[in-house]
């Protein structure tokens, strides 16, 4: 009897694990489809850039004064672009923070021309800008989702993404998000490290 119970438990756990992974895969497929269809937007943290924040006195117009992508971050950016293409997203509207590590990530994705978007700029050193920039991003999301054209891919910073989505992201992590009842909903979180 005890032996049968053990086998039943093992089979039950195996079925649960299989079901869980199947549900996750289906949810991820649905998230990619929503992005392709313009019903969702991808927002990602810039690729690997060693360090935290930027040196004192950095300049947005001088990449040498900023924290930049490492060689691994450049490879990671290319790989992320390949990930998008493997999901059928060859072309996108790409917007980026003006910080060099974000612009470089966005360019290396090779999904289309990159447009700087100040609402994606880092709020790490200027937390007082959080509310205004988050609201500016909400307005953009409403606009993009109301009249979809190409998929939208955004490249920003961990603090900005967390303020918008309430989700912590690692370097290069992609969130596929949409709006429901005017609140951000994360459809999928895709680590790329």
Phi, psi and omega per residue, in radians:
X1 nan -0.852 -3.141
X2 -1.095 -0.675 3.123
X3 -1.101 -0.747 3.103
X4 -1.100 -0.668 3.130
X5 -1.124 -0.706 3.104
X6 -1.076 -0.790 3.128
X7 -1.104 -0.729 3.120
X8 -1.060 -0.780 3.137
X9 -1.084 -0.757 3.118
X10 -1.085 -0.761 3.133
X11 -1.147 -0.744 -3.135
X12 -1.077 -0.782 3.129
X13 -1.129 -0.723 3.106
X14 -1.058 -0.751 3.125
X15 -1.113 -0.745 3.117
X16 -1.080 -0.770 -3.141
X17 -1.115 -0.759 3.128
X18 -1.100 -0.773 -3.136
X19 -1.096 -0.732 -3.126
X20 -1.100 -0.785 -3.139
X21 -1.198 -0.599 3.098
X22 -1.156 -0.743 3.114
X23 -1.109 -0.764 3.133
X24 -1.084 -0.751 3.131
X25 -1.108 -0.738 3.122
X26 -1.135 -0.710 3.122
X27 -1.118 -0.710 3.113
X28 -1.145 -0.760 3.086
X29 -1.040 -0.740 3.123
X30 -1.134 -0.659 3.124
X31 -1.137 -0.802 3.095
X32 -1.054 -0.706 3.123
X33 -1.133 -0.726 3.107
X34 -1.069 -0.690 3.095
X35 -1.122 -0.814 3.130
X36 -1.056 -0.648 -3.088
X37 -1.460 -0.054 -3.128
X38 1.402 0.222 3.118
X39 -1.612 -0.024 3.132
X40 -2.630 2.917 -3.118
X41 -2.257 2.539 3.041
X42 -1.716 2.261 2.999
X43 -2.163 2.297 -3.094
X44 -2.323 2.651 3.011
X45 -1.402 2.499 3.101
X46 -0.900 2.759 -3.134
X47 -1.232 -3.122 -3.030
X48 -0.955 2.133 3.101
X49 -2.471 1.745 -3.030
X50 -0.953 2.496 3.090
X51 1.852 -3.042 3.128
X52 -2.314 2.370 3.118
X53 1.006 -2.627 -3.119
X54 -2.317 2.757 3.100
X55 -1.080 2.666 3.079
X56 -1.010 2.438 3.091
X57 1.338 0.268 3.135
X58 -1.130 2.795 -3.134
X59 -2.227 2.360 3.096
X60 -1.126 -0.411 -3.109
X61 -1.615 0.013 -3.124
X62 -2.318 1.712 -3.087
X63 -1.039 -0.480 -3.127
X64 -1.155 -0.303 3.137
X65 -1.625 -0.029 -3.052
X66 -1.920 2.923 2.936
X67 -1.307 2.277 -3.043
X68 -2.149 2.934 3.080
X69 -1.082 2.465 2.986
X70 -1.416 3.034 3.046
X71 -1.016 -0.689 3.101
X72 -1.118 -0.628 3.106
X73 -1.145 -0.623 3.101
X74 -1.185 -0.752 3.088
X75 -1.106 -0.764 3.135
X76 -1.025 -0.739 3.129
X77 -1.056 -0.798 3.083
X78 -1.034 -0.776 -3.126
X79 -1.101 -0.658 3.128
X80 -1.153 -0.694 3.055
X81 -1.028 -0.729 3.088
X82 -1.102 -0.650 3.099
X83 -1.066 -0.803 3.092
X84 -1.035 -0.808 -3.128
X85 -1.105 -0.619 3.121
X86 -1.150 -0.314 3.095
X87 -1.719 0.209 3.084
X88 1.492 0.153 3.138
X89 -1.754 1.652 -3.104
X90 -1.576 -0.517 -3.053
X91 -2.361 2.447 3.133
X92 -2.590 2.829 2.907
X93 -1.454 2.009 -3.057
X94 -1.953 2.174 3.122
X95 -2.143 2.543 -3.061
X96 -2.478 2.655 2.871
X97 -1.001 2.690 3.140
X98 -1.351 -0.168 3.109
X99 -1.107 2.456 -3.055
X100 -1.022 -0.675 -3.116
X101 -1.143 -0.524 3.079
X102 -1.362 -0.827 3.127
X103 -1.032 -0.758 3.133
X104 -1.104 -0.754 3.093
X105 -1.007 -0.863 -3.087
X106 -1.073 -0.748 3.141
X107 -1.135 -0.753 -3.096
X108 -1.222 -0.266 3.044
X109 -1.134 -0.511 -3.126
X110 0.970 0.837 3.114
X111 -1.888 -0.025 -3.129
X112 2.537 3.116 3.100
X113 -1.058 2.542 -3.109
X114 -1.859 2.244 3.119
X115 -1.916 2.166 3.079
X116 -1.136 2.419 3.134
X117 -2.321 1.790 -3.064
X118 -0.957 -0.455 3.112
X119 -1.129 -0.286 3.101
X120 -1.624 -0.097 -3.115
X121 -1.080 2.607 -3.058
X122 -1.035 2.369 3.044
X123 -1.842 0.150 -3.062
X124 -0.985 -0.804 -3.118
X125 -1.600 -0.085 -3.095
X126 -2.403 1.209 -3.077
X127 -1.095 -0.349 3.126
X128 -1.174 -0.292 3.123
X129 -1.511 -0.077 -3.033
X130 -0.963 -0.924 -3.053
X131 -1.107 -0.814 -3.104
X132 -1.124 -0.776 -3.115
X133 -1.218 -0.650 3.116
X134 -1.143 -0.731 3.100
X135 -1.142 -0.673 3.084
X136 -1.068 -0.696 3.105
X137 -1.190 -0.661 3.091
X138 -1.063 -0.733 3.104
X139 -1.081 -0.741 3.103
X140 -1.091 -0.786 3.125
X141 -1.014 -0.812 3.126
X142 -0.993 -0.768 -3.110
X143 -1.137 -0.882 -3.119
X144 -1.074 -0.725 -3.082
X145 -1.318 -0.430 3.132
X146 -1.316 -0.536 -3.097
X147 -2.433 1.243 -3.072
X148 -1.170 2.481 3.034
X149 -2.141 -1.667 3.001
X150 -1.550 2.816 3.012
X151 -0.996 2.630 -3.140
X152 -1.907 2.246 3.091
X153 -2.151 2.207 -3.122
X154 -2.008 2.430 3.085
X155 -2.115 2.151 -3.065
X156 -2.528 -2.670 -3.036
X157 -2.063 2.721 -3.107
X158 -0.939 -0.816 -3.070
X159 -1.124 -0.662 3.120
X160 -1.170 -0.786 -3.114
X161 -1.118 -0.706 3.127
X162 -1.150 -0.684 3.108
X163 -1.097 -0.651 -3.108
X164 -1.377 -0.695 -2.962
X165 -1.973 -0.187 -3.040
X166 1.104 0.485 -3.100
X167 -2.240 2.257 3.064
X168 -1.356 2.393 3.109
X169 -2.157 2.524 3.044
X170 -1.576 3.009 -3.125
X171 -0.981 2.211 3.114
X172 1.373 -0.025 -3.117
X173 -1.217 2.405 -3.131
X174 -1.866 2.313 2.949
X175 -1.956 2.301 2.998
X176 -1.749 2.077 -2.986
X177 -2.203 2.741 3.020
X178 -2.513 -3.116 3.091
X179 -1.998 2.411 3.014
X180 -2.390 2.153 -3.078
X181 0.915 0.715 3.108
X182 1.064 0.466 3.039
X183 -2.149 2.556 3.128
X184 -1.292 2.292 3.088
X185 -2.102 2.243 3.090
X186 -1.545 1.989 3.131
X187 -1.436 -0.553 -3.132
X188 -2.763 2.571 3.030
X189 -2.098 2.145 -3.023
X190 -2.164 1.696 3.067
X191 -1.183 2.551 -3.111
X192 -2.234 0.117 -3.133
X193 -1.331 nan nan
